[in-house]
Amino acid sequence: MKSKKTLPTLDSRRLRLRQLQLSDIEDLFAIFSDEQTMRYWSHAPFKQAAEAEAYLRNINAGRINGTHLQWGVALRENDKVIGTTTLFSLNPKHRRAEIGYALSSAYWRNGFGREALTTVIAYALDSLDFQRIEADIDPRNVASCRLVESLGFQLEGRLRERWHVEGEIQDSAIYGLLAREFSAER
């Protein structure tokens, strides 16, 4: 994928998906140090703010190198970053990408995850002309599985013992969404 100096800002009804900045480090640390948020993630929660700073450098490098696009999910009312959503493993030739997301547990059960994913998926399918979006979810994360299923993703398989995090072995449920199966009005 071509390098992107800046990430497009994507607005939804209550959210603004935007490029993350140094001023967001405190919010990033709060999200990625939250044990509930990170329970089913593929790495351990952050322990120090320096990890959030390194993460932001990685986010920016990925955008500049064209390997991934990661938005901060901010509340439109006050610009507070409450999560992130990412398109990665970008493959324009085969018109596909993977999607990942994290939302601070303090904001769960308010429809913010659905709103953020719907916005990014619509961008990937319409603006980037991708045909397929994939998601790798720990199958024990029932809420996340239900979320992607409600957006039209189909369970395509299970990879056993795929991740080793903090001494725990985790499986992956692999989901796929084809452009023709997605409706932003879901």
Stockholm file with secondary structure:
# STOCKHOLM 1.0

chainA/1-186         MKSKKTLPTLDSRRLRLRQLQLSDIEDLFAIFSDEQTMRYWSHAPFKQAAEAEAYLRNINAGRINGTHLQWGVALRENDKVIGTTTLFSLNPKHRRAEIGYALSSAYWRNGFGREALTTVIAYALDSLDFQRIEADIDPRNVASCRLVESLGFQLEGRLRERWHVEGEIQDSAIYGLLAREFSAER
#=GR chainA/1-186 SS CCCCSSCCCEECSSEEEECCCGGGHHHHHHHHTCTTTTTTSSSCCCCSHHHHHHHHHHHHHHHHHTSEEEEEEEETTTCCEEEEEEEEEEETTTTEEEEEEEECGGGTTSSHHHHHHHHHHHHHHHTSCCCEEEEEECTTCHHHHHHHHHTTCEEEEEEEEEEEETTEEEEEEEEEEEGGGCCTTC
#=GC SS_cons         CCCCSSCCCEECSSEEEECCCGGGHHHHHHHHTCTTTTTTSSSCCCCSHHHHHHHHHHHHHHHHHTSEEEEEEEETTTCCEEEEEEEEEEETTTTEEEEEEEECGGGTTSSHHHHHHHHHHHHHHHTSCCCEEEEEECTTCHHHHHHHHHTTCEEEEEEEEEEEETTEEEEEEEEEEEGGGCCTTC
//
